[in-house]
Amino acid sequence: MSWQAQASGKGASGVSKTTDHYSGNYAIMLQTQSSGSNGGAAQVTTGRMSNNNGPQGGLPYTKMTDTLTGYYKYTTSGTDSGQIFVNLSKSGNPVGGNIYHCVATTAWTYFQIPFSASITPDSIRVDLISSSWTSAVTGSTLYVDKMQLKSQPLSINHVTSAAGNVSTYPNPVDGVLHINTGNYFMGNIALRLFDINGKVVLQKNYNADNPDIAIPVSQFAKGIYFYELRNNDLIIRDKFVKQ
């Protein structure tokens, strides 16, 4: 997942990666910074941060029911708790989701969050918060690792350009977006572009014999877009900015 952090307290986000992990090499760590209008809680989202209305947007998603799973640790004093939110929306309006409260534990603890939607959603957003808004304690620390949807397990070969496996340029882009997939695909590549609300704005097939996919985007409005490339069990997802 790709995260965006919100600064809190005295301008510090309180968000970092840590080698204290459950699996792999790193986990995400969120630490409450200091008291303030939001209690100083550190927060990240798979959507985008807005100035006044909290996290917005999300990633393309159309399942009515699913389960988010993962592992967490939580250190705090008092009655503070970490929060994991799953938010489903349709055309920018909430249609479902669920919340999980992380209690104090020094051992990596498995969690699962079943969720559902009242109508078919077009996007999903996951928010992690280091403290409860009502009982935030400076220094409360939430660790999260190996988070995945049951419908999209991490065993799938899922790579992103952020990991250096593909290159996306220019970004931001005005005219033509190029996605160079290297040698990761064979045969047919199915491309889909989504706007910030999860609406499909372009759907097209390409041949992997040409690793450079050129996508004209000048007709799209300015803003954040997501692309998805699929080829058998290989999925590449990332985002770009249309300027």
C-alpha positions as CSV (number, residue, x, y, z in Angstrom):
1,M,0.0,0.0,0.0
2,S,1.1,3.6,-0.6
3,W,0.6,5.9,2.4
4,Q,0.3,9.6,3.0
5,A,0.9,11.0,6.4
6,Q,-0.6,14.0,8.2
7,A,1.6,16.3,10.2
8,S,0.4,16.9,13.8
9,G,1.7,18.3,17.1
10,K,4.4,20.8,16.3
11,G,4.6,19.9,12.6
12,A,6.0,16.4,12.9
13,S,4.1,13.6,11.4
14,G,5.1,11.0,14.0
15,V,5.2,8.4,11.2
16,S,8.2,6.4,10.2
17,K,9.3,2.9,9.1
18,T,10.9,0.6,11.7
19,T,13.0,-2.6,11.6
20,D,10.8,-3.8,14.5
21,H,8.7,-5.9,12.2
22,Y,6.5,-9.0,12.2
23,S,7.8,-10.2,8.8
24,G,9.9,-8.9,5.9
25,N,12.3,-6.0,6.6
26,Y,10.2,-3.1,8.0
27,A,6.9,-2.2,9.6
28,I,5.1,1.2,9.8
29,M,5.3,3.1,13.2
30,L,3.0,5.9,14.3
31,Q,3.7,7.8,17.5
32,T,1.5,10.5,19.1
33,Q,3.5,13.7,19.2
34,S,1.9,16.2,21.6
35,S,-1.5,17.5,22.6
36,G,-3.4,19.7,20.1
37,S,-6.7,20.0,18.3
38,N,-6.4,16.4,17.2
39,G,-4.7,15.2,20.3
40,G,-1.4,15.0,18.5
41,A,-2.2,11.6,17.0
42,A,-0.1,10.5,14.1
43,Q,-2.1,9.4,11.1
44,V,-1.6,7.8,7.6
45,T,-4.0,7.0,4.9
46,T,-4.1,5.2,1.6
47,G,-6.1,8.1,0.2
48,R,-5.0,11.7,0.4
49,M,-4.9,14.2,3.3
50,S,-7.0,17.3,3.0
51,N,-6.4,20.5,5.0
52,N,-9.7,20.6,6.9
53,N,-11.8,17.5,6.3
54,G,-9.4,14.7,7.1
55,P,-8.5,11.8,4.8
56,Q,-10.3,11.7,1.4
57,G,-10.3,9.6,-1.7
58,G,-9.0,6.1,-1.8
59,L,-7.9,3.2,-4.1
60,P,-10.1,1.5,-6.8
61,Y,-12.2,-1.2,-5.2
62,T,-15.6,-2.9,-6.1
63,K,-16.2,-5.8,-3.6
64,M,-19.2,-5.7,-1.4
65,T,-17.6,-7.7,1.4
66,D,-14.0,-8.5,2.4
67,T,-11.7,-8.7,5.4
68,L,-8.6,-6.6,6.1
69,T,-6.0,-8.6,8.1
70,G,-2.5,-7.9,9.6
71,Y,-0.5,-7.7,12.8
72,Y,0.0,-4.8,15.3
73,K,1.7,-3.9,18.5
74,Y,0.7,-1.0,20.7
75,T,2.4,0.7,23.6
76,T,0.7,3.4,25.7
77,S,-0.3,4.5,29.2
78,G,-3.8,5.3,30.3
79,T,-6.8,4.3,28.3
80,D,-5.5,5.3,24.9
81,S,-6.0,3.0,21.8
82,G,-4.9,2.9,18.2
83,Q,-7.4,2.9,15.4
84,I,-7.5,1.1,12.1
85,F,-10.4,2.4,9.8
86,V,-11.6,0.7,6.6
87,N,-13.7,3.2,4.5
88,L,-15.7,2.2,1.4
89,S,-17.2,4.9,-0.8
90,K,-19.1,5.4,-4.0
91,S,-18.6,8.7,-6.0
92,G,-17.1,10.2,-2.9
93,N,-19.9,9.2,-0.5
94,P,-19.4,6.7,2.3
95,V,-21.2,3.3,1.7
96,G,-19.6,1.0,4.3
97,G,-16.5,0.0,6.2
98,N,-15.5,-0.9,9.8
99,I,-13.1,0.1,12.6
100,Y,-10.7,-1.8,14.8
101,H,-9.4,-0.6,18.2
102,C,-5.8,-1.6,19.0
103,V,-5.3,-2.2,22.7
104,A,-1.9,-2.2,24.5
105,T,0.2,-5.3,23.7
106,T,3.9,-5.8,23.5
107,A,3.7,-8.8,21.3
108,W,2.8,-8.8,17.6
109,T,-1.0,-9.5,17.6
110,Y,-3.1,-10.7,14.7
111,F,-6.2,-8.6,13.7
112,Q,-8.9,-9.0,11.2
113,I,-11.5,-6.4,10.2
114,P,-14.5,-7.8,8.3
115,F,-16.4,-5.1,6.4
116,S,-19.2,-4.7,4.0
117,A,-20.9,-2.0,1.8
118,S,-24.6,-1.1,1.4
119,I,-24.1,-0.7,-2.4
120,T,-21.2,-1.6,-4.7
121,P,-18.3,0.8,-3.8
122,D,-15.9,2.3,-6.3
123,S,-13.0,2.9,-3.8
124,I,-11.5,1.8,-0.5
125,R,-9.4,3.8,2.0
126,V,-7.5,2.5,5.0
127,D,-6.6,5.0,7.8
128,L,-4.2,4.2,10.7
129,I,-4.2,6.5,13.8
130,S,-1.9,6.3,16.8
131,S,-4.4,7.5,19.4
132,S,-8.0,7.9,20.2
133,W,-9.2,11.5,19.6
134,T,-10.7,11.6,23.1
135,S,-7.9,10.1,25.2
136,A,-4.7,10.6,23.3
137,V,-1.5,10.1,25.3
138,T,1.8,11.7,24.0
139,G,4.2,8.8,23.1
140,S,1.5,6.2,22.3
141,T,3.0,4.1,19.6
142,L,1.2,1.9,17.0
143,Y,3.2,-0.6,14.9
144,V,1.5,-2.3,11.9
145,D,2.8,-4.9,9.6
146,K,1.7,-7.5,6.9
147,M,-1.6,-5.8,6.3
148,Q,-3.6,-7.2,3.4
149,L,-7.1,-7.9,2.1
150,K,-8.1,-11.5,2.1
151,S,-9.3,-11.0,-1.5
152,Q,-5.8,-9.7,-2.5
153,P,-3.2,-11.7,-0.4
154,L,0.4,-10.6,-0.4
155,S,1.4,-13.9,-2.0
156,I,0.3,-12.4,-5.3
157,N,3.3,-10.9,-7.1
158,H,2.4,-7.3,-6.6
159,V,4.9,-4.6,-7.4
160,T,4.8,-0.9,-7.7
161,S,7.0,1.7,-9.4
162,A,7.9,3.0,-5.9
163,A,9.8,-0.3,-5.4
164,G,11.9,0.4,-8.5
165,N,10.4,-2.4,-10.6
166,V,8.8,-0.2,-13.2
167,S,9.3,3.5,-14.1
168,T,6.6,6.0,-14.6
169,Y,7.4,9.3,-16.2
170,P,7.0,12.2,-16.4
171,N,5.1,12.6,-13.1
172,P,3.4,15.1,-12.9
173,V,2.4,14.7,-16.5
174,D,0.5,17.0,-18.9
175,G,0.5,15.2,-22.3
176,V,1.7,11.5,-22.5
177,L,2.4,9.3,-19.5
178,H,4.9,6.5,-20.0
179,I,5.0,3.3,-18.0
180,N,8.1,1.2,-18.6
181,T,7.4,-2.3,-17.4
182,G,10.8,-3.8,-18.2
183,N,10.6,-7.6,-18.5
184,Y,7.9,-8.3,-15.9
185,F,5.1,-9.1,-18.3
186,M,4.6,-11.6,-21.1
187,G,1.6,-11.6,-23.5
188,N,-1.4,-9.3,-23.0
189,I,-1.4,-6.4,-20.5
190,A,-4.7,-5.1,-19.3
191,L,-4.6,-1.4,-18.3
192,R,-7.1,0.6,-16.3
193,L,-6.9,4.2,-15.2
194,F,-9.0,5.5,-12.3
195,D,-9.7,9.0,-11.0
196,I,-9.5,10.0,-7.4
197,N,-13.1,8.7,-6.7
198,G,-12.3,5.3,-8.2
199,K,-14.2,5.8,-11.5
200,V,-12.6,4.0,-14.5
201,V,-11.6,6.7,-17.0
202,L,-9.6,4.5,-19.4
203,Q,-9.5,0.8,-20.1
204,K,-7.2,-0.7,-22.8
205,N,-5.1,-3.7,-23.7
206,Y,-1.4,-3.7,-24.6
207,N,1.2,-6.2,-25.8
208,A,4.1,-6.9,-23.5
209,D,6.5,-7.1,-26.5
210,N,6.8,-3.3,-26.1
211,P,7.7,-2.6,-22.5
212,D,7.0,1.1,-22.9
213,I,3.3,1.9,-22.5
214,A,2.4,5.4,-23.7
215,I,-0.9,6.8,-22.4
216,P,-2.3,10.1,-23.6
217,V,-3.7,12.0,-20.6
218,S,-4.1,15.5,-21.9
219,Q,-7.9,15.1,-22.1
220,F,-8.2,14.4,-18.3
221,A,-8.8,17.1,-15.7
222,K,-6.0,18.1,-13.3
223,G,-5.7,15.9,-10.3
224,I,-4.5,12.5,-8.9
225,Y,-5.1,9.3,-10.9
226,F,-4.3,5.7,-10.3
227,Y,-3.3,3.0,-12.9
228,E,-3.5,-0.7,-12.7
229,L,-1.7,-3.2,-15.0
230,R,-2.7,-6.9,-14.9
231,N,-1.1,-9.9,-16.5
232,N,-2.1,-13.3,-15.1
233,D,-1.2,-13.2,-11.4
234,L,1.1,-10.1,-11.7
235,I,-0.4,-6.8,-10.7
236,I,1.2,-3.4,-10.8
237,R,-0.6,-0.4,-9.2
238,D,0.6,3.1,-8.7
239,K,-0.6,6.7,-9.0
240,F,0.4,9.8,-11.0
241,V,-0.6,13.5,-11.1
242,K,-2.1,15.1,-14.1
243,Q,-1.1,18.8,-14.2
